[in-house]
Amino acid sequence: MELRNTPVDEVEFLGRQIYVKRDDLLDEAFSGNKARKFYHFLQQDLSQVDRLVGHGSAQANSLYSLSVLAMLKDCQLDYYVDHLPQYLIDNPQGNYRAALENGANIIVAESSAVSVIEHIEQFVLPALEARGQSAVFIPEGGRCEYAETGLKILADEIIDWAASKSYADVRVVLPSGTGTTALFLQKNVPFEVQTCACVGGESYLKQQFLELCEDESQHPTILTTAKKYHFGKLYLPFYHIWAGLKQATNIEFELLYDPLAWLCLQREFSENSDELESADKRPILYIHQGGLQGNETMLPRYLRKLAFVK
Ligand SMILES: Cc1ncc(COP(=O)(O)O)c(C=O)c1O
């Protein structure tokens, strides 16, 4: 699997030329930042490994990507969640359904006294070891130092692209959840990486950066949002900018993270017209991080909300 060298499209949106790094095209089943973050594991010989152990939400893009990784590596995926909504069990859909189809075991962590990660560390991994099973534990969303291997490759592609366009400086823009992708990109490109906090707000994101890298000079810049948005909740401006993007660029983005980053850009553009001396004139390279599988559940939710509003 040749997971690298994605094209860069030039699109026009919000009255600006913007470049989009099409990491959504990396591979149909294994795309976006998951392919970059899990690259280390993908390249590794896991033939002696029986199980991949992961955790997170039952709807997460990373659940689906881990299920693909496990399939490719001929391992069993055991994925722990803190709860599993009954409606999802009754109507499997999106990432959850696709992961089940790939053979993932999706398990509700049984101990309520400890977090899912503690449950895995204290009970699951020792129990597997006692049974002579070899397991590789991958933290939620690929948030670990191993993610840097694949993100360094993405960083090098960005550097080569900027050189091919003779750009001495660009701004790299992408939305963050755990901040892993933005942080490791910032560590490996000589350009400013700008991101926004889609999960848990700015202070949570700063904390995530610090846990991966103590040196704050290597942290990405956090773009401020007009208001606080709660992850996973529906916001009509998210849907409208997503639909506008699709129409204007012919590129489908995902609905949980991308809309917030584009709203940040929209806010900046409306405050700073191109003619203004203070406007940031550096070319923008937006990193498309895949995750389109999740739209299968997000889009009907938005369409229901829109029908209700009308
Ligand atoms: C589509 C998409 N965009 C952005 C992110 C956020 O990535 P990170 O957790 O590395 O900040 C994710 C989650 O991994 C994602 O699935």
The ligand as a Gaussian input file, in Angstrom:
#p B3LYP/6-31G(d) Opt

LIG

0 1
 C      -11.520000      13.898000       9.755000
 C      -10.715000      14.260000      10.957000
 N      -10.199000      15.493000      11.045000
 C       -9.482000      15.854000      12.118000
 C       -9.223000      14.977000      13.168000
 C       -8.406000      15.415000      14.338000
 O       -7.130000      14.829000      14.344000
 P       -6.217000      14.911000      15.623000
 O       -6.874000      14.082000      16.693000
 O       -4.907000      14.355000      15.219000
 O       -6.147000      16.350000      16.038000
 C       -9.757000      13.685000      13.116000
 C       -9.525000      12.722000      14.208000
 O       -8.565000      12.030000      14.222000
 C      -10.515000      13.309000      11.972000
 O      -11.051000      12.080000      11.868000

